[in-house]
Amino acid sequence: KRTIDSLVAGWTGNFGDHRLQLNARNDSNSQFGDKATGAAAYGYQIDERWRVRAGLSTGFKAPSFNDLYFPDDPFYGGGNPNLKPETSRNREAGIHYDTAATSASLTVYRNRVDNLIQWRPDDPSDPWNFSWHPDNVGKAKLEGVTLAGRHVVGDVTLRASLDVQDHTDETTGKQLILRARRHGSVGFDH
């Protein structure tokens, strides 16, 4: 059993070409205690089509019940009741182009996560090993670039995005597992 009580407050303001946003949150978690997080972002409208922005934020993520208590099975693995919650510090900056028919954005980000929860195989050298358990990565760095776009043609909206990422366990210097370095998507709405 876990009880979470949260209080969230946010404020946004437009002052001419300047945009501001401030958010604060406090979670009172019966299992992991109190944690306050927040975010601050600034945007500037260069002209009617172009906007730049930058933001800073902090985050908190408690382990799920499956992460903690999934029944242990010698073939499939199980949970880890010793997991700690994740905390993070996040930075990002971006530029946006927007018209009625077309939009595009480029976002650069860097996130530092303490105690990142990551499921790992018990024996990574065995390709037939299906037994996995979650563990905390002491310090992780997630950084990358996201390019996204949208274009409207008649009744169809085309969408695409591409992410190029680097995810590192800063303790070992190795890449985090199960995280793609590049991924993209293409789709449409009608």
C-alpha positions in Angstrom: 0.0 0.0 0.0 1.3 3.5 -0.9 -0.4 6.9 -0.5 0.7 9.9 -2.5 -0.6 13.4 -1.8 0.5 16.0 -4.3 0.3 19.8 -4.5 1.0 21.4 -7.9 1.1 25.1 -8.8 1.9 26.7 -12.1 2.1 30.1 -13.6 2.5 31.3 -17.2 2.9 34.9 -18.4 3.2 36.6 -21.8 4.9 40.0 -21.8 5.1 41.3 -25.4 7.4 38.9 -27.1 8.6 37.3 -23.9 7.0 34.1 -22.5 7.6 32.8 -18.9 6.5 29.6 -17.2 7.0 28.6 -13.5 5.9 25.3 -12.0 6.3 23.8 -8.5 5.2 20.5 -7.2 5.4 18.7 -3.8 4.7 15.0 -3.5 4.2 13.4 -0.1 4.9 9.7 -0.6 4.1 7.4 2.3 6.9 5.0 1.2 9.6 7.4 0.1 8.9 10.7 2.0 8.4 14.3 0.7 10.0 15.6 -2.5 9.7 19.0 -4.1 10.3 19.5 -7.8 10.0 22.5 -10.1 10.5 24.0 -13.5 11.3 27.4 -15.0 11.1 28.2 -18.7 11.6 31.2 -20.9 10.6 31.8 -24.5 11.1 34.7 -26.9 9.0 35.2 -30.0 11.5 36.5 -32.6 8.8 37.2 -35.2 5.4 35.7 -36.0 7.0 32.4 -37.2 10.1 31.9 -35.1 10.4 31.3 -31.3 13.3 30.3 -29.1 13.0 28.8 -25.6 15.1 27.4 -22.7 14.1 25.6 -19.6 15.4 24.1 -16.3 13.6 21.5 -14.2 14.0 18.9 -11.5 12.2 15.5 -11.3 11.3 12.7 -9.0 10.1 9.2 -9.8 9.4 6.5 -7.2 9.9 2.9 -8.2 6.7 1.1 -9.3 5.3 -1.8 -7.4 6.5 -4.1 -10.2 10.0 -2.6 -9.9 10.0 -3.3 -6.2 7.9 -6.5 -5.7 7.3 -8.4 -8.9 7.4 -12.1 -7.7 10.9 -13.5 -8.3 11.1 -16.3 -10.8 14.4 -18.1 -11.6 13.6 -18.0 -15.3 12.1 -14.5 -15.7 13.6 -12.5 -12.8 11.6 -10.3 -10.5 11.5 -7.0 -8.6 14.1 -5.5 -6.3 12.7 -4.2 -2.9 16.0 -2.2 -2.3 15.4 0.2 -5.1 15.8 4.0 -4.4 13.6 6.6 -6.2 15.1 8.6 -9.2 15.8 12.3 -9.0 16.8 14.4 -11.9 18.1 17.8 -13.1 17.1 18.7 -16.7 18.1 21.4 -19.1 16.8 22.0 -22.6 16.8 24.7 -25.3 15.0 24.8 -28.6 13.9 26.8 -31.6 10.5 26.5 -33.2 9.1 27.5 -36.6 5.3 27.7 -36.9 2.8 28.6 -39.6 -0.8 27.4 -40.1 0.4 24.6 -42.4 3.9 23.8 -41.3 5.8 23.6 -38.0 9.3 22.4 -37.2 11.3 22.3 -34.0 14.9 21.5 -32.9 15.4 20.7 -29.2 18.7 20.1 -27.4 18.6 18.6 -24.0 20.8 17.2 -21.2 19.4 15.4 -18.2 21.3 14.1 -15.2 19.6 11.3 -13.2 20.6 10.0 -9.8 19.5 6.4 -9.0 18.1 5.8 -12.5 15.9 2.6 -12.4 17.1 0.2 -15.1 16.1 -3.4 -15.7 19.2 -5.6 -16.5 19.7 -9.2 -17.4 21.2 -11.3 -14.6 23.9 -12.6 -17.0 24.5 -10.1 -19.9 26.9 -12.5 -21.5 24.3 -15.2 -22.0 22.1 -14.5 -25.0 19.5 -17.0 -23.8 19.2 -15.4 -20.3 15.7 -14.2 -19.7 16.1 -13.5 -16.0 16.0 -9.7 -15.4 16.0 -7.6 -12.2 15.8 -3.8 -11.8 18.8 -1.9 -10.3 19.7 1.7 -9.7 22.3 3.3 -11.9 24.1 5.7 -9.5 24.5 8.6 -11.9 23.3 8.7 -15.5 23.5 11.3 -18.2 20.9 11.5 -21.0 21.6 14.0 -23.7 20.5 14.5 -27.3 18.8 16.4 -30.0 15.2 16.1 -31.2 14.0 17.3 -34.6 10.3 17.3 -35.2 8.0 18.6 -38.0 4.4 18.7 -39.1 2.9 19.7 -42.5 -0.8 19.9 -43.5 -1.8 18.9 -47.0 -5.6 19.2 -47.4 -7.3 17.0 -44.8 -4.0 15.2 -44.0 -1.5 16.2 -41.4 1.9 14.6 -41.9 4.2 14.2 -38.8 7.8 13.1 -38.4 10.4 13.2 -35.6 14.0 12.1 -35.2 15.9 11.7 -31.9 19.7 11.3 -31.7 20.7 10.5 -28.1 23.6 9.5 -25.9 22.7 7.8 -22.6 25.6 7.1 -20.3 26.2 5.4 -16.9 28.6 8.0 -15.6 30.0 5.6 -13.0 31.2 3.1 -15.7 31.3 5.3 -18.8 29.2 2.7 -20.7 26.0 3.2 -22.6 22.8 2.5 -20.7 21.1 -0.7 -21.9 17.8 -0.9 -23.8 18.1 2.7 -25.0 18.3 3.4 -28.7 20.9 6.0 -29.9 18.7 7.0 -32.7 15.0 6.6 -33.3 12.4 8.2 -35.4 8.7 8.2 -36.3 6.6 9.1 -39.3 2.8 9.3 -39.2 -0.3 11.1 -40.5 -3.7 12.1 -39.3 -6.8 12.3 -41.5 
